[in-house]
Amino acid sequence: MKEVKKQILALRKALHDHNYRYYVLDDPIISDYEFDQSIRELTNLEKQYPEYHDPNSPTLRVGGGVTKDFPTLVHEFPMYSLDNAYSQQELLDWEKRVQKGLGTDEVSYTCELKYDGVSISLTYDCGVLERAVTRGDGTQGDDVTQNIRTIPTVPLELRGDFKERFAVRGEIILPIDGFNKMNEQRIVEGEEPYRNPRNTASGSLKLQDSKLVALRPLQCFLYQMIANRTLFSTQIESLQAAHDLGFNVPKYHTLAPNIDEVIRFITHWEKERTNLPYEIDGVVVKVNDIAQQDELGYTSKSPRWAIAYKFKAASTYATLESVQFQVGRTGAITPVAILNPVVLGGTVVKRASLHNADQIEKLDLYFGDSVAIEKGGEIIPKIISAESSKRSTDAKKVYYITHCPDCKTELVRMAGEADHYCPNNDGCPTQIIGRIQHFISRKAMNIYGLGNETIELLYYQGLLISYADLYTLTYEKLIPLERMADKSVQNILDAIDKSKTIPFERVLFGLGIRYVGQTVAKKLAISFGSIDALAKANFDTLVQVDEIGIRIAESVVEFFDSLSNIQIIDRLKTYGLQLKSQLNNFKPLSNKLEGQSFVISGVFATHSRDEIKTLVEDHGGKVSSSLSSKTSFLLAGENMGPKKRIKADQLGIVVIDETIFLSMIST
């Protein structure tokens, strides 16, 4: 038996190596026939000796497992989205922000092609693939491991002896030639051709039968390795290491010593992108030095150290048939152009955003106009101009409405804001329904079983007037309604009851206060600790909180000034929702740094930046992302930019090093 096991392991190792040579290096050393013979031999051995089953065996590349649903898994490391630049000026503006954040002009960059595919996160432990998860909302995604294992350019086992647990970020793409062949076959079979490679790749990952996934010529391009500790000193170094481990890292990337070289790389590939065997929609520019990346950090959505330069979007012409005005949950009115259907970027476009009244006026639109449309960021269609020369003499001009299309209340526009609002918060049906739909959403109260249509039904049946009414629903109220069965009603009631355990920061987000997103809600929950304390906070108190600006503070005060909102919150208290934070129950190791605010910059000898941050908080201090008059200390490590020190001197902030800091918490 030992000899059989050795034979199986040897075959697997050899096949993994041949797979790497064929798909990654494009340098096979055996014929396809020899490869197939080895696969057949291994398959037979695995059937005879099932005790040696391995989910990452090369024989499982052909698929075979059927998945009825794809479980949701939390990402070990959040998958952030990238900010976009659409012009050289926007790129230069980003460079200035980077240099300001680092306090130095000495920054080099890596440039990588932005593949037009589907984001994926692969986790490896002890050198083998453990799981593959789609991007989802950035914090959690769908487990598609079984389907990903069928893609030849995803290594099931790593080369070398790299045992660290880490995640790899990449893009699943469908090469143009493979996409065209798939469509040729579909046409022969009398089927509708697929629209574009990206959407087809995305749909492929959700096929229930992995055998069907294996038949599609999907590829995986990898671009980032992430772990609990810093693995490499530069992005370029990490790309080379990923290639050596067996990952498919495309060769078209470069190290740019300055922004001029970045622009030169972008200009080249904007012209040459049509010569690639796959689709790209831009270039990703990253700060090359990992320590500088750590120092710049992240916003709530994006890394500050990277940006996607998007190539000019595809455009076409369509006829403007009408304009709809949509009411959002906060009362904001959004105009949407209704177009005759046209194909743009492989998808059928029927609607395009008009943004606001100023945009309608700027475009000088008339009904029936031939309008130029493009996809902003190649995702959301927008109108960029109208062909006035082709306009009929009796065409009617498009005007922004003066009253809410739902409740007919006169619209208002606040000074300094682009949007018009319906002020009838408590009586406008669309706003009320929208707030309840937001409250039950996955990122807020996660009350599954209640879809948008069901919320509308419950509202018009008089069962829901606010989200507090959710907690008065009973079996007897729900069962008579259309599409309600015993099991579905019980599931809804169970989900509503379970939502009472949702933590305060998510309840606060679910309340739908304008400008209070997930990140702001969490910050407010930590700072004030309870809904009562937050409700009592005035404008001056709110703006003292780090990163809470004037607009957010005004919105929070306005929300709690509303008697109807206070009454709803009082009801939520009686229903047992979590309106006190557990986040601020943290007890520091000491209060040695109480009342002190630190900005951390540079690289440290004995601790990582995250460890330094934890030490500050463990001893009662606070960490801020930028220097201000409120900062107590600038904790400076190696390679800190000189501009930060200059600003600290100007503000009279004490600059300390790691040794002094450690002595502050040890004495």
N, C-alpha and C positions, 0 to 999 in steps of 0.2 A: 504493500500500500504506500510505503514511503516513496518508492520509485515512481509510482503513478502520480503522486502529489508533485514530486519534483518535475515530472514531465509536463504536467498541466501548468505549473508556475512558469516553467521555461518557455512554453508555447505562448502564454499570455504576455510575458515580458517581450518576446521577440515580435509578436504582433503589434503591441503598443509601439515598439520602436519603428516597425515598418510603416505603421499608420502615421507617425510623426514625420518620417522621411518623405512620405508621399504627399500629405496634405499641408504640412507646414514648410518643410525645406524644399519641396518640389524636386526631390532627388532620390527616387526609389532605387533600391539595389536588387529587388527581385521582381519578377513578372506578376501581372494580375493573377495568372493561373496558379503560380506558386503560393501567392497570398491566399487565394480561395481554398487551395488544398490544405493549408495550415489551419484555416478557419474550420474547415470540415472535420479535420482530425481532432481539434479542440472541442468542437461541438459534440462529437461522439463520446469523447472521454467524459465530458461534463454530464452527459445523459447516463453513462454507466456508473458514475461516481457522484451522485448529487450532493453528497456530504461536503464536496469541495466547491459548492456554489459561491459565486462572487458577483454582487450586483454591478461591478465595474468590469466584468469580463468583456473582452473585445467581441465575443460572440453575441452579446446583447445589443450591439449597434443596430441590428436589424429590427429592434423593437419587439412587440408582442404583447406587452401589458396594456390593459384597457383601464382608463381612468374615467369614472362617471362624474366626478367633481374634483376640483383642484383646491386643496386646503389652503387657507390663508396662513402665512408664516410671517413673523416679525423679523425684519432685517437686523442682523447683529450690528451693522454699521449703517446709519441712514443713507439713502440714495438721494442726494440733492440734485436739483435741476440746475442748469446753467443759465446765467444771464446772457442776453444776446446783444451783439453789435451789428448794425446794418450799414455802417459807413466807417471810413478811416478816422473821421473825427470822433466817433463814439469809441473807437478802439484807443485813440490817444487820450480821451477822457478817462477811460479805464486805467490806462498806464499811469496817469497822474494820481488816481486814487490808490493804486498799488504803491507807488513811490512815497506818497504821503503816509500811508499806513505803515510802511517799513522805515520811513525816515531816511531813505537813501535813494540815489538815482542808479545805483549799481545793481541792476536786476537783469537776469537772463531768462529766456523763455523757451519752452518747447512748443512746437507747432505739430498738430496731428490732424489728419483728415477727420471730418465729422461724418461718420457713416450713417446713411439713412436707413435705419433698421429699428430693432426693438431692444430696449435695454434689458440686461440680465445681470444677476449677481450670482456667482458661483462660489460655494464655500468648500475649501479643502482642509482636511485634517489628517495628519500623519501621511501626507503624500497622496491621498485618494479623494476623489470627488464625493462629497457628502450630500450636498443639496444644490438645487438651482431654483432661484426665485425671481419672478418678474418684478419690475420696478414698483408697480402698483401706485400707491400714493406717496411713496418715498420712505414710509416707516414700515409698511408691510405690503406683501405681494403674494402672488399665487405660486404654489409649489408645482413646478413643471419638470422636476428632476427626471422622471421616466422618459419624457420626450426629448429633453436635452441630451441624454445619454446616447441618442441615436445620431447625433451630429458629429461627423468624423473629426472636425477641428477642435472639439472639446476634449482635452486629455482626461481620461478616466483615472489614470495614475501618472504622477509627475515623474520627470526624469531626474536623476540624481538622488540625493538623500536629504531633501528639504522637508522637515517634519513639522514646521511651524503651522499653527492654525491661522488661516487668513481667508479673506474674501477677494475675489477678482471681479472687476467690473468689465463688462463688454457689451457688444452689440451683435444681435442675431440678424444676419442679412441674407437676402436671396439674390445671388448674382444675376445680372441682366440676361445672360445667355440661358441660364436655367429657367428663369421666369418665362422667357419667350418660348422655350420648348414645352413647358407646362401648358401654356396657352394654346400652342399649336395642337397639342393632344386634346385639350378640352373642346376646341372647335371641331376637330375630327369626330369627337363623341357627341357633338350637338349641344355642348354645354356653353354657358356664358363665360367669356374669358375673364380672368382676374383683372382688377383695376390697375394695380401697381405692385411692385415688389415689396414695399414696406408693409402694406396692409396684408399681403399674402403671407409674409413671414410671421406677422403677429397672429394671424388666424391659425397658422400651422402649429404654433406652440400650444393652442387650446384644443387641438384634435384629440378626441378621446382614445383613439387607437394609435399607439406609438408606432405600429407597423407602417401606417400611412405617413407619419412624420418622417420615418426613415427613408421613404421613397422620394422625399423632396430634397433638392440640392442646397440645403441650408448651410451656412457657414457661420462661425463665431469669431469675431475680431476682439481681442482683449486690449485694454488700455490702462488699467490701474490695479495695483495690489494694495490691500488695506489690512492692517492687523492691529492688535492692542498696543503694539510698540512700533517705533519707527524702524522699518526694515532697510531703507536705502536713504542715501543722502540727497539724491536728485531724481527727478522724473525720468530722465534719459537712462539713468542707471537701472531704474525699476523696469523699464521697457525691455532692456537687454536681458535682465534676469528672468523676466517672464518668458521671453523667447527661449532662453536656455532650459527652462523648466518644462518646455513643451507646448507653450501657448502659441496660438496663431497671432502674432503681432505684425501687422503690415509694415513693410519697409519704408513707406512714405511718411516719415516724420523727420524733424530736424531740430537741432539746438540753435536758437537764434540769440546772439549776444545783445541785441538791441531791437527796438520796435521797428526800425527800418528793415531789418532782415525778416521780421514777422510779416510786414506788409509785402515784401518781395515774394515770400512763400505763398501768401494768400493770392496775390495777383497771378502767379504762375498756375495755381490749381483752379482758379476761377476760369481760366482759359482751357486748361487741360482736362477738366473733370469728365468731359464726354468721352475721353479715351480710356477711362478706367473700366474694368469689367463689372463694376458695381456702382450703385448710385451714392453720391455724397451731396450734402446740402450746405457745406461750409467747412471751416477750419476751427479746431479748438486750440486756443492759446492758453498755456499754463505757465505760472511762475515755476522755473525749473528746480530751484532749491527747496527741498522739503521743509527745512527749518523755517524758511521764509513763508511757506504755505501755512505752517502751523501758527506763525505769528499773525498772519492776516486773518485766519479763521474763516468763519461762515456767518452769513446772515441767516434768518429763519428758513430761507429757501435755497440759497445758493452759496457756493464757495466764493470768497472775495478774490481768490488767487487764480481764477480761471474764467474765461469768457468764450462764448461761441460766436465767431464771426460768420454770419449767415450770408450766403450768396444771394444775389438779386432773385426775387421770387418769380415764378412763372406767372404770366398774365394773359388775359384774353378779354373779349368784349361780350357784354350781355345787355339785354333790354330791361330797364327798370319798370316793372309792372305796377308795384305799389309799395307803400311803406307801412310797416306795423310798428306800434309803440308798445313796448313790453314794460310791465311793472315788476320791479324786483322786491324782495322781502324787506328791504330798507326804504322802499318808496321811490328809489331811483328809476327814472324813465329812460329806457334804452331804445332808440330807433333802429329798426332792422329793415334793410331793403329786400323786397321780394323780386326775384329775377326770373326771367325765362331760363330753364335749365341749360347749363353749358358744362363741358368737361374741362377741368383745370387741374393739372398735376395728377391726372389719373383718377380723379373723383368728380362726381356730378355736383355742381354748385347751384343751389337754388336761392340762397340767402347770403347777405353780406352785412357786416356791422357798419352803422353810420355814426356810432359813438355818442354824439350829442348835437345840440342845436348849432353850436359854432361850426361843426364839421359840415352840417347840411348847408349852412349859409356859405361857407367857403367853397363848397363844390358847385353851388348854384344849380341845384338839381331840378329837373322837370320830369313829370311822369311821361314814360315812353322814350326817355333818353337812351342812347347807346352809351353805356358806361364801361370804362376800363376797370377790371377787377384783378386783384392779385391776392395771393395768400400771404398774409403777414406772418413772417417766420415759417412760411410754407405750410401753415396749419389753418389759420383763421382767415377766411376770405374778407377782403375789404375793398371798397370803391376808392380809386385814386384820382379819377377825373371823369368828366362827361364830355361827349362830343357835341358841343353846342351848334356846330355847323350843320349837323344832320337833324336838328330839332325841328319838329313841325311848328307852323306858325300859331296853331291853336292849342299848343301844349300848356298844361297847367303846372304852375310852380309848386314845388314841395315846401311846405311850411311846417315848422315844429309846432306841435299841438299846445294849447293853452290850458287844457283841463285833463284830468286823469281819464284814460280810456275805460277804466273799470268803474270807479265810483263817481266820476264827473266833478271831483273837487278841483278847484283852481290850483295849478302847479306853482311851486315857489322855486327860486334859485338863490342860494346863499351867496353872499359876496365872496369872491375869490374861488368859487367852485364852478366846474364845467357842466355838472349835471343839474337837471331839473328834478324836483321831488314832489311826490304827492304827500301833503302833510297830514292826511287822514289816516294816521297809523292804526287807530282802533276801530275804524269802520270800513276800510278798503279791503274787500274780500281777498284779492290777490296777495296783498301784503300779509294778511293774517295767515292764509294758507302757506305762503312761502316761509314765514317764521316757524310755523309748526314743522314743516318739512325739513328745515335746517336743524331744528331742535332734535329730531329723531335720527339725523344722519349718523353715519358710522363714526365720524371723528368727534361727534358730540355725544348724544345719549345712546346711540347704537341700538335703537328699538327696531329690530328686524321684524319682517312680516307686515309692517305698515309701509306700503309704497306710496308714491305721490298721488296716484289715482285714488287710493283708499282714503288718504287725508282729505282730498277734495270731497269725496263721497260723505265722509263723516261731518265735514263742515256744512255742506248743503243740507244734511239731514238734521242739523242743529245740535249735533253731539259734541262738536269742538268749536269753541270760540277763541280759545287760547291754548298754549301748550300745557297749561295747568290742568285743562279738562281731560287730558290723556289719562290722568290718574283717577278719574271718576267713571271710566268706561267699565262696563260689566258684561258678563256673558249674555245676560238678558237683553242688553242694548245692542249688542253686535250680531247675534245669531240671526235676527230677521233680515239683515241687510243682504243685498245682492252679492254673490260670489263668496259668501261666508259659510264655512262648514265648521263642524264641531272642532276638528283638530286645528284648523287655521285660527279660530277664535281663541282657543286655549294657548296656542303659540304666541299670539299677540299679547294676551294678558300676562303670560309668563315673562315675555321680553320687557313689558312695561314695569313689572315688579322688579326684575333684575336691574333695570336702569337706576333704581334707587341706590345702588352701590357704586355708581359711576363717580369718580373723584371730582372734587369741587372745580378744578381748573377746566374740566370738560363741560361741566354744567354751566360755568360762566361763559365759555365759548358758545354753548348751545343757546344762551339767552338772546344771541343775535344783536348785541350792541355794535353799532356801526364802528368800523375800524378796529374792533377787538377780535383779531384772529387767534389761532391756537397759541402762538408764541406770546402774544401780548396777554392773553388770558392767564397763561401760566405765570408770567411775571407779576401780574396783579394779584394772583392767588397767593404767591409767595410773600409779596410785599405787605398785603393787608390781612391775609389769614382767614377772612370770613366775608360773607356777603354783607353782613351788617356793618363791618368796619369800612368796606369799600363804599357802601351806600352813604356813609357819613363823610367820606373824604371830599374836600373841596378842591377847586382847580389848582390852587397853589401846592397843596399836598401831593396831588397826582403828578404834577410836572417835576417834582423832586425825585420821582422814581426813575432810575436809569432807563433811558430809551423810550420813556413815555413823553410824547410831544404834545404840542398845544392842541392839535386836532383830536387826538385820542382823548385827552383830558376833558375837552369840551363835550365830546360825545358821551363819555361816562357820566359826567355831571347831568347832562340833559336826560339821559336814560333814567337816572334815579330821582330826578325832579318830577317825573311822570307818576301821578297817583295810581293810574291803572297798572303800571309796571310794579310798583310797590305792592299793590294788592295781589298781583299774580305771584310775586316772590313769597308773600306771606302764606299763600295757599301751598306753594311748593314746600315750605317748611313743615306744614301740617301733614304733608304726604310722605315725609321722611327722606327727602333728597339730601345729598351731601353738600351742604352749604358752608362748611368749614374745611379749610385746607389741611391735609396731612403733610404737605410739602414743607411747611415751616415748623413741624414738630421735631425737626432735626436738632439734636443737642450737641453743641460744639465740645471739643475736648477741653477747651479753655476759653476764657474771654480776653486773652492777652491782646488780641487785635481788634477788639470791639470798637466800633466807630471809625475804623480805619479803612480807607479805600485804596486798592492797589491796581496799577496797570502793569502787566507782565510783558516783557519784550526781550527777544534774543534767545539764545541757546544756553542751557545750564549744565554744569559739570556733573552733578550727582542726581538730579531729578529732571523728569520731563516737564514740559509746560503744564500738562494736565495734572501732574502730581503736585507741582507748585500751587496751582489753583486750588486743589483740594486741601492743601495744608493751610492756605489762607482762610478758607471757609471753615475748616476744622477748628480754627482758633478764633472764630468770631468775626473775621474780617470779610470784606466784600471785594469782588474782582470786577473791574470795569474794562470795557474794550478800548476806550480812548481817553486821552488826557484832558482834564478840565480843572476848573478852580476847586472842584470838590475832591480831586485826587489827593490822597495823603502821601503816597510813595510811588515812585517809578522803580520797579524791580528789574534791574538791567542785567542781561546775560551777554554772552559773546555775540558778535555780529549784529548788535542792535544798531539801527540806522542813526546817524548823527542828528537828523532833524528832530527826533523824539527828545534827545537830550537838550537840544536848543530850546524846544518848546517847554520842557520841564523847568529849565532855568528861567525862562521868561515868566512862567506862572508861579515861580517860587516853590516848586515841588521837590521834595527831598529824593535824591537818587541813591538807591542802595543796591548792593550786589547780593548774590546767593548766600555768602557767608554771614553777612550782617542779618539778612532775613532769618536764617536758621537760628542765629543767636537770639533774635527777638522772640521766637516761640519756644526756646529751650530754657530760658532763664526764669 
